[in-house]
Amino acid sequence: MRRSSWSIQDAKNSFSAVVEAARRAPQTVTKHGKPAVVVVAADEYDRLRRQDRGDATSFKQHLLAFPKGDVEFPRLDGPLREVDL
């Protein structure tokens, strides 16, 4: 069975082993029994960073993508809310 969780002391003492294991799968390092950090392979980190940047659009991009011209939007059926002025 391959190890995927290391105490901080074990990770310090076996850092090369942690790095080698991280090339296969993310490795969790715990401090006082609680997850502190995750060690991942560099290519996996790069993939996650590209995915993070690719999925997010800025508010400006969102507004610019809004339909232009005379576009009619269907009205939603439902009760109107009461407004106190």
N, C-alpha and C positions, 0 to 999 in steps of 0.2 A: 504494500500500500504506500502510495506516495504522500508525502507530507505537504500540507498547504497552509499550516498555521505554525508560527514560531514565536516563542517568547522573545522579548528584546535581547535577553542575555544569550539565548541560543542563536539568534540571528547574528549577534556580534561575533560570537565564537565560530560560526559557520557561514560567514558572509558569502564565500564562494559557492557554497551549496545552495544558499538562498537565491543567488543570481542564476545559477544553472536551473533550479526548479522554476524560477519565474519565466524562463524562456519557454517552458511548457505550459504553465498555468499561473495565474496571479497568486501571490503568496502574501498572506496576512501576517503582520507582526503585531503582537499584543504587548501591552504594558499594563501590569497589575491585572492581568486576565481579561482586559478589554481591548478590542481592536484599536490600534493606533495608526497604522499605515498599511498600504498595500503596495507591494513591489510587483511591477508588471514589466514585460519585455518592451524594449524601445519601439519595436514596430507596432505593437499593440497600442502603446501610448500615442504614437503618431496617428494611427487609425482613429482612435477616439477623439483626438484633437481635430482632425479633418472633419469627422462626423459632427462634432460640436459646432464648428464654424459653418458647415454646410447647411445645417438644419435651421439655424437662426436667421431670421430676416430682421432688418432694422425697422423701426417705426416709420421712418421716411420711405423705405422700400414698400412697406405695407400700404401707405397712403398713395404712393405713385401707382400701385397696382390696381387701385380702385377704378371701376368703370368710368369712362369719360363720356360726355355728351348727354343726350336725352335718353336716359335709361330708366325704365319704370321697374320698381320693385314691387312684388306682390305684397299686399297688406295681410298681416297675420290676423286670423280670426280669433277673437277672444274679447273678454270684457276690458273696457278701458279702466284705467285706475283713477281714483279720486285724487284731486289735487287741491290742497288748501292754499289759498293765496292770501 
